[in-house]
Amino acid sequence: MRRTLSVAAVAAATVAAGCVSLPVSATVVDRPGTRVTAEASKFNPFWLSPLPVETSGELVEDLLQQCGGEGLTGVTVATQTAWVIIGQQEKIVATGYCVE
């Protein structure tokens, strides 16, 4: 009986801790223009192939292209990770505002 409770407690803790969002930076924008968003996600089986480090930079470049190269302000980059038994789902979202 005690072993069953221990297994149930571990399973409950794993499910409760299975998804985490961590904001990397935040900026308050005085007069924002058009809001733009870019994201990348990937399932990382057995934790062997995570998203590359340069993914955040590529997302910011995508935001600049969406603004037509006019300028970008109020950029926020957030990561989200969800763990499963055989790996993790990773997601990076970048948002910003075009300078008008």
Residue pairs with C-beta under 8 A, 6 or more apart in sequence:
14 83
17 83
18 82
18 83
18 84
19 80
19 81
19 82
19 83
20 80
20 81
20 82
21 78
21 79
21 80
22 78
22 79
22 80
23 76
23 78
24 56
24 76
24 77
24 78
24 79
25 75
25 76
25 77
26 76
27 73
27 74
27 75
27 76
28 74
29 73
29 74
29 97
32 73
32 74
32 97
33 67
33 73
33 97
33 98
33 99
33 100
34 67
34 97
34 98
34 100
35 95
35 96
35 97
36 63
36 66
36 67
36 72
36 95
36 96
36 97
36 98
37 63
37 93
37 94
37 95
38 59
38 60
38 62
38 63
38 66
38 93
38 94
38 95
39 59
39 91
39 92
39 93
39 94
40 51
40 55
40 58
40 59
40 91
40 92
41 89
41 90
41 91
41 92
42 49
42 50
42 51
42 89
42 90
43 87
43 88
43 89
43 90
44 50
44 51
44 87
44 88
44 89
44 90
45 86
45 87
46 86
46 87
47 87
47 88
50 90
51 90
51 92
55 92
56 77
56 92
56 94
59 77
59 92
59 93
59 94
60 72
60 75
60 77
60 94
60 96
62 94
63 72
63 75
63 94
63 95
63 96
64 72
66 98
67 96
67 98
67 99
68 98
70 98
70 99
70 100
71 98
71 99
72 96
72 97
72 98
72 99
73 96
73 97
73 99
74 95
74 96
74 97
75 94
75 95
75 96
76 94
76 95
76 96
77 92
77 93
77 94
78 92
78 93
78 94
79 90
79 91
79 92
79 93
80 90
80 91
80 92
80 93
81 88
81 89
81 90
81 91
82 88
82 89
